[in-house]
Amino acid sequence: MAQVIEVPVSAIHAGQNDRTEFNEEALRGLADSIAEQGLKQPILLRPAAEGFEIVAGERRFRACRLLGRETVPAFVEPLSDEAAATLMLAENVARQDLNAVDEAKAYSRRMSLYGWSEEECAKRGGVSTKRVRDRLKLLGLRADLQALVVQGILPLRYAQILGSSDLDHPMQMVAFGKLRDNPAPNEVWFRREVGALEAAVAQQDLFGEPIDWTQQPLFDVPEEAGELPLPGEHEPPVLGTTFDELARGHEQFWARAAHRWYAAGHRYKGLRCEGAAAAVRALRMGVSTAQA
């Protein structure tokens, strides 16, 4: 059995950790606990080309570094990449503060690198195969919706329904807009809404009324349908000096474009613009929530 040794902090670096977020307040709390009671569980390292790489215990390492410690108690094991990946997965998934998107990416990375199946990920992570399968659905979401999952704005159960759908990224935002605007949603209703959008896209006969935009738009949009903008092909004019002003301007621009496309009889193009407006609105709401 490996012995615990004191390893210089300067010789330790992070590996490819599954965790991408480290809550500073939680780290400070962990540091205070270590300062008072000591580090009860040494971190796990493996030799690297330069110094040592963390396999398990990056939060503990960061907390010790916050305390100004020059060394950290650690086990050092010569682990292969796959063995290290197994240990890291088991530790991270067992913790409650690993967000669902990071967990999904952890499974996907191991399936790609080592050929693990969903069942193998579940076995090595100590979870059910259903959990692995459900988490992987999140990788079908556009990046900003994944961010809303991490922030807790988009509930996990709805995110998994949307991520497993055949909707493209603009249509995902349309579906998210329907969810956001429903004061009492449920999973059966949301599956039905997502299914209706999928069927409509497949038939190229999308339906639905344009969004109700009552405020005066900041920008004018050309009258001719052929000159109307589309997401990914045109950028809204820049107006404003703050993030909120810019975001509101972009949201209004795409909402206005959606209304004009609908009026011109191009419902699919209208929905694409509506999705762009919803994406900017979700980003603006997320930033406002984070700053509150």
N, C-alpha and C positions, 0 to 999 in steps of 0.2 A: 504494500500500500504506500502511495506517495506520502511524503512528509510535508508538513506545512513549512514554508520558508518565507522570509521577508524579501519581497521583490521591490526594487526601486520604482517609484511612480514614473520616473522619466524613461524607464525601459519598457513600459507597458503601453500598448495601443489597442484600440478597438478593432474587432474583427468585423465581418459583415453581419452586424446585428439585425435581427428581424424588427426590432423596435426603432422607430424613427422619431418618436416623441418622448422627451424626458421632461416631466413636469418639474419646474424649478422649485415650487413650493414643497412638493413631495420630497424632492432631493434634499432640501434644507431640513425637512423633518427627519429624514433618514440620517443625515449628518449629525443632527442633535442627538439622536438616539445612540449612534455609534460613539459620539463624544462622551456620553453618559455611561453607557453599558459596554462599550467595546464592540468590535466586529465579531459577532458570534459565528458567522459562517464565512470562511475564507473564499475568495474568488477562485475560479478555475482558469488556468492559462495553458497555452501550448507554445513551445518554442517556435519562433518565426525567423525570417531572414535577418531582421533587425529587432532584437529584444524578444518580447513575448506578446502574444495575441490573446485577447480576452475571449474565452469560450462561454463562460457563464459568470454573471456578477458585475455587469457594466454599471448598473445603478450603484452598487456598493463601492465600486472603484471611483465613480464620479463623486460620491459623497465623501469618501476619504480625501480626495483631491480638494474638495471644498474646505475641508478642515486643515489643509496645509500639510497633510502627512507626507513624509518623504518616502516611506515604504508602505506596502500593503501585504497582509498575510495571504498566501496563495498556495494552491496545489498546482504543480506543473506536470502535465502529462503530454507525451508525444503522440497526439491524436491525428488521425487522418482527417481530410476535409469532411468526409461523410460522417465519421464518428462525431466530429465536432458539431456538425449540423444537427445530428440527432439529439445530442445533449442540449444544445441551445434551444431547439424546438420544444423539447420536453419542459425546460425551465420557463421559457417565455409563455407558452400556452397555459401552463399551470397558474400563472399570475393573472389576476383579474384586470390589471390596468394595461394590458396589451390590447390596442384597439383592433377592431374587427378587420379593417382594411390591411393593417400590417400583418395580421394573422393570415389573411388570404394570400398575401404576397409571399409569406413564409412557406406556405404549402406549395404554391405555384413554383417558387424557385427550386425547391427540392425535387419536385416532379420533373422539372426541366434539366437540372444538373445531374441527378442520380437515377432518374427513371422510376421514381417512386409512384405507386398508384395512390388513389384516394384512400384505399384501405391501409396501405403501408404508412401514409402520413398520419392516419388516425391512430394506428397502433403505436407508432413511435412518439406521437404527441400526447398519447393517453386520453384521446377524446373519441367520440363516435364518428363513424363514417359520414353520417348525415350532417354533422357539424362541419366537417371538412367540405362536403359538397355545397352546403349552404354558404359558407364563407367564400368559396371560389366564385360564386355567382356575383359577388360584389365587384369582381374584376371586369365584368361586362359593363360597368357604369362609366360614364365620362368622368374625368378627373375632378371637376368641381362638385359633382354629386358625391363622389367618394369623400371629398373634404367635408361635405355636409353630414355624412355618416359619422365621421370622426368627431365632428363638433356636437353630435347628438341632435341636429336639426332634422335630418332624414332618418326616421326610425328604421332599425335593422330589418324588421320583417317586411316592410314595404320596399326597402332597398334591394332585398334579395329577389322579390317578385320582379322588379324593374330590371335588375341586372341579368336575369335569366331570360328576358324577353328578346324579341328580334328587332326591337326599335333601334333606329340609329340615334346618334347623339342629339340632334335637334329635337326629334320626337320624344326622347327621354325627358327633355325639359318641358315639353307640353304635358306629358303624363305627371311630372312632378308638380307642375302648376295646378293641375286638377286636384292632386292630393293636398297641396297647400291650401287651396281655396275651399276645401270641404271641411266644415266645422266638426263633423262626426264621421270620419272615414272608418272603414273596416277592410279586412283583407279580401273578403269576397267581392266587395264593391270595386276595390282597386284592381283585382285580377280581371274583372269584367271590363273596366275602363282601358286597361293595357291591352287586353285582347281585342277590343273594338278598334283601337288605334292600329294594332298590327294588321287586322283585316282590312282596314281602310287603306293603309299604305300598300299592302299587297295588291289591292284592286286599283290603285292609282285614282281612287275616287273618294278622296278625303272629304269629311263633312265636319260640321260644327260651325258655330258662329264665331266671328272674330272677337278678340278680347274687347272688353268695354273700357275704352280709354277716354276719359272725360276731360283731362287737362290739356291745355293748348301745347302742342309739340314745340320743341325748341328749334327744330329744323324743318325745312320744307323738303318734300320728296317729289321728284318729277312726276307729272301726271301720266305720261305714257307708260303702259305696262312694260314695254320692252326696255325701258330705262330704269326700272325699279331695282333697288339693290337686293342682293341675296347674301346671307352669311357665308363667309369663306371666300367670297368674290369681291366684296366691297367693305370698306371701313367707314363708320360714321364720322362726320366732321367732329373736330375737337372743340369743345366749348366749356369753359369753366377752369378754375384754378385749384379746386379741391377734389379729392376722390369722389365725394358724394355728388358734386355737381357734374363731374364727368360721367359717373355711372348713371345718374338720372337722365342725362342727355342721351346716352347711348340707348338706354331702355326706351325712351320716348321715340327715338329714331326708328328702332326696329318695330315698335308697336305701330307706329304710323305706316311703315312699309307693309306690315302684315295687313292692315286695314285696306290699303290700296290694292294689294294683290287679291284679297278677297273680293273687293269691289270689281276687279277686272276679270273675275271668274277663275283665277288660278289658286285653288284652295291649297294644293300641296305646297306651293311656294309661300303662300300666306302662313301656313303652319311652320315652315322653316324659320320665317322671320319672327313668328310668335315664340318659337323655341329660343331664339337668340335673345329676345326681350326677357323671357323668363330666366335665362341663364344669368344675365346681368343683374336682374332683380334679386336672384338668390345670392349672388356674390355680395351685392350691396347689403342685404339683410344679414349675411354672415359676418361681414366686417362690423356692422353696427352692433350686433350681438356681442362680438368679441371685445368691442370698445366700451360696452356698457358696464 
